[in-house]
Amino acid sequence: MKKRVVVTGLGTINPLGSTVDETWKGICAGTSGIAEITKFDATHLRTRIAGELKNFDPLSFLNPKEIRRLDNFIIYALASSEMALNDSRLVIDKHRAERVGVFLASGIGGISTIEKEHEVLLTGGSKKISPFFIPGALPNLAAGNVAIKFGAKGPISCPVTACSAGNNAIGEAYRTITFGYADVMIAGGVEAAITPIAIAGFNAMRALSTRNDDPQRASRPFDRDRDGFVMAEGCGVVILEEMNHALRRGASIYAEVAGYGLTCDAYHVAAPPPGHPGAERCMRLALEDACFEAARIDYINAHGTATHLNDEYELEAIQRVFGNGDREPAVSSTKSMTGHLLGAAGGVEAIISIKSIVDGVIPPTTNLDNPIEARGINLVPHTMQKGDIHAVMSNAFGFGGVNTAVIYKKFETQEI
């Protein structure tokens, strides 16, 4: 029999805020975190806007020496994990350490370190390369550094599955607990890829919005005038626990993880197939894992990137799974406010999905002035909606045809 998995801690930094409360306040208000790029001179790029962190102070979490030798994506992971662990009131002592694991994903890893050290190589030669280059670049070193700092000696992994990575990490961490391999998992996604080469690379693919004169209205999921996604940075971490482990230590429980689906399109490196059957199968597998009928899902936090093919095909897949009943499913994309955090998106959107259940709020899709056809779907335009939210599905899809869906539900039954 599968073990039940609950969420006991949340931690995030993202373009809307440096805490969960700041982030949720921004989501409920429909605030945009998108602005002009300030990290470097972007005047030579077609896209000059992004969702950068604002008012984040790494010195609140690390000392100056640590900050100098670590890539930003590792810093973000350490900060968010500390927030989540503090929120959960979990102490990782010697009796618990081997049953606590870390699944922290990143789509790209330390790309700013790679850019910096490549410049050092070209200008100063190989002897000038930092010994911290490789440990700062490898995607799994976010998970590794978190495990080292907090003493987590259980299972460790780093899904590198593009924009599905954060959701992938949470889903696999959930499975790790359900099958008894760990009692607690620190799980989520992190990304720090607002760099010249990353922006230029996505520009070369025609994937990014170029609405540079109107940053806050540039991310337009499900809108006919969408012109690509807006890159963002940050991290989202959740603490997952086996239910009885959490109850025995008196933990506060936000929600329960009910189901997880994972599929591959096996179609194209960057584009979904027409109608997105892989996404449909993924959502159906998550429902099957949760033993849910589709009608039990009150809200779907969509992948909703504001790219032409994803938005159209994701809605078609949702319609096939959820559109045959009497209820009109509520579907929104919070990337309209946060931008697209790539491998961190699933982590941040997990927190948003869980807060939706806790507070009974359906987040809006902002900038939705001219919606694409979405028969029988409530796209929650512009402003949040109130409701009794019992279950939420969070979707995340990635390059290479990776599709993930995680279901969260209200925690109601307490058993020890």
Secondary structure, DSSP 8 states (H G I E B T S, - for coil): ----EEEEEEEEEBTTBSSHHHHHHHHHHT----EE--SS--TTSS--EEB---S--GGGTS-HHHHHHS-HHHHHHHHHHHHHHHHHT----TTTGGGEEEEEE-SS-SHHHHHHHHHHHHHH-GGGS-TTHHHHH-TTHHHHHHHHHHT--S-EE----GGGHHHHHHHHHHHHHHTTS-SEEEEEEEE---SHHHHHHHHHTT-B---TT-GGG---TTBTT---B-BB-EEEEEEEEEHHHHHHTT----EEEEEEEEEE--S-SS---TT-HHHHHHHHHHHHHHT--GGG--EEE----S-HHHHHHHHHHHHHHHTTSSS--EEE-THHHH-B-GGGHHHHHHHHHHHHHHHTEE--BTT-SSB---TT-B--BSS-EE----EEEEEEEETTTEEEEEEEE-------
